[in-house]
Amino acid sequence: MSEAYFRVESGALGPEENFLSLDDILMSHEKLPVRTETPMPRLGAFFLERSGGAETDHTIPQGSKLELPLWLAKGLFDHKRRILSVDLPKIYQQGWRTVFSADANVVDLHKLGPHFYGFGSQLLHFDSPENADISQSLLQTFIGRFRRIMDSSQNTYNEDTSALVARLDEMERGLFQTGQKGLNDFQCWEKGQASQITASNLVQNYKKRKFTDMED
Amino acid sequence: MFCEKAMELVRELHRAPEGQLPAFNEDGLRQVLEEMKALYEQNQSDVNEVKSGGQSDLIPTIKFRHCSLLRNRRCTVAYLYDRLLRIRALRWEYGSILPNALRFHMSAEEMEWFNHYKKSLATYMRSLGGDGGLDITQDMKPPKSLYIEKAECIKDCKGSAKTMGADLKDLSLDKEGII
């Protein structure tokens, strides 16, 4: 990992995403179910099954149920719900919340939406009456899973970790990686490698690629 | 849906293992800018329609396109900014001469930025540490050993001094020692 490259971190767990964060851009690309509260002309090309044809000016009728990416839903939403109203995705509703509270560790958060915590936190912007329960659920789920992530990241050295991270969401994977880095640095120090001069990872990677360039 | 090409740019960078710089996607960027131009023109014409005919049900559509414009802008700016962060890292990890393979991955403007950054850094380094300047891109990790090689005593500090870690035995002028 390049040590001089400091990428813009995600802000999704806080009040607002970070504009320049690639992680947040990817997170806000995920979709959620919405309902249009007003007809939307000339956009029919995107939702062919829902919209009228040329006679209606390719309008998406009022009351259509669509799946829109988060960034679009955020942009079109207002508190009076003049353009659209937002429904909660299933995994943030009561049914799944109960599953999480039963045992948070068994759930495959990567499959359920790789940005479970980030997306869930940003969902709170839509003023659902269930917001308090959603935030509690996010918090308790994380508390339930955290211990295992921390333990496994600190006790897996030089092994294949793919089975351990398979069911973690993106934020948890970042946490796992940080733990691994700490462990690796510590082991390095214990072995006395810390004072040896080594080529930086970046330089090594470029040297490797040069070989394949020559083969092309 | 709009902004698909912009997302491709972002994904391309996100996929590159930490810190590596993929080739500058000039074609992708051009397509995003074209989409933005088309969105803007459609909105212009719809806004004029609303203003003249009072057809207010176009407003949600205009807002939809406007959100897409903002999204395209965000993706493009984040793409360019993240690349600059990677290019800056190259100066610190690779040095001031980059291998050709890397240079071909940069756009002309990025190369120019890199040269400006190199210059600013060099000017700053020259201003440190007296005559010769100080190359701060060397020795970026703190020292592992408790002692440094040589320290020359420039001022006569009669006798000895005691510090936290070590005793400074002899501080008479011009004596060299390990501290």
Boltz contact constraints between the chains, C-beta under 6 A:
constraints:
  - contact:
      token1: [A, 1]
      token2: [B, 18]
      max_distance: 6.0
  - contact:
      token1: [A, 2]
      token2: [B, 18]
      max_distance: 6.0
  - contact:
      token1: [A, 2]
      token2: [B, 19]
      max_distance: 6.0
  - contact:
      token1: [A, 2]
      token2: [B, 89]
      max_distance: 6.0
  - contact:
      token1: [A, 4]
      token2: [B, 89]
      max_distance: 6.0
  - contact:
      token1: [A, 4]
      token2: [B, 92]
      max_distance: 6.0
  - contact:
      token1: [A, 4]
      token2: [B, 93]
      max_distance: 6.0
  - contact:
      token1: [A, 5]
      token2: [B, 19]
      max_distance: 6.0
  - contact:
      token1: [A, 5]
      token2: [B, 86]
      max_distance: 6.0
  - contact:
      token1: [A, 5]
      token2: [B, 89]
      max_distance: 6.0
  - contact:
      token1: [A, 20]
      token2: [B, 78]
      max_distance: 6.0
  - contact:
      token1: [A, 20]
      token2: [B, 81]
      max_distance: 6.0
  - contact:
      token1: [A, 22]
      token2: [B, 10]
      max_distance: 6.0
  - contact:
      token1: [A, 22]
      token2: [B, 14]
      max_distance: 6.0
  - contact:
      token1: [A, 22]
      token2: [B, 78]
      max_distance: 6.0
  - contact:
      token1: [A, 22]
      token2: [B, 82]
      max_distance: 6.0
  - contact:
      token1: [A, 25]
      token2: [B, 10]
      max_distance: 6.0
  - contact:
      token1: [A, 25]
      token2: [B, 78]
      max_distance: 6.0
  - contact:
      token1: [A, 29]
      token2: [B, 7]
      max_distance: 6.0
  - contact:
      token1: [A, 38]
      token2: [B, 60]
      max_distance: 6.0
  - contact:
      token1: [A, 40]
      token2: [B, 60]
      max_distance: 6.0
  - contact:
      token1: [A, 40]
      token2: [B, 61]
      max_distance: 6.0
  - contact:
      token1: [A, 41]
      token2: [B, 61]
      max_distance: 6.0
  - contact:
      token1: [A, 42]
      token2: [B, 61]
      max_distance: 6.0
  - contact:
      token1: [A, 43]
      token2: [B, 61]
      max_distance: 6.0
  - contact:
      token1: [A, 46]
      token2: [B, 1]
      max_distance: 6.0
  - contact:
      token1: [A, 71]
      token2: [B, 71]
      max_distance: 6.0
  - contact:
      token1: [A, 72]
      token2: [B, 67]
      max_distance: 6.0
  - contact:
      token1: [A, 75]
      token2: [B, 67]
      max_distance: 6.0
  - contact:
      token1: [A, 83]
      token2: [B, 60]
      max_distance: 6.0
  - contact:
      token1: [A, 195]
      token2: [B, 144]
      max_distance: 6.0
  - contact:
      token1: [A, 200]
      token2: [B, 93]
      max_distance: 6.0
  - contact:
      token1: [A, 202]
      token2: [B, 19]
      max_distance: 6.0
  - contact:
      token1: [A, 202]
      token2: [B, 93]
      max_distance: 6.0
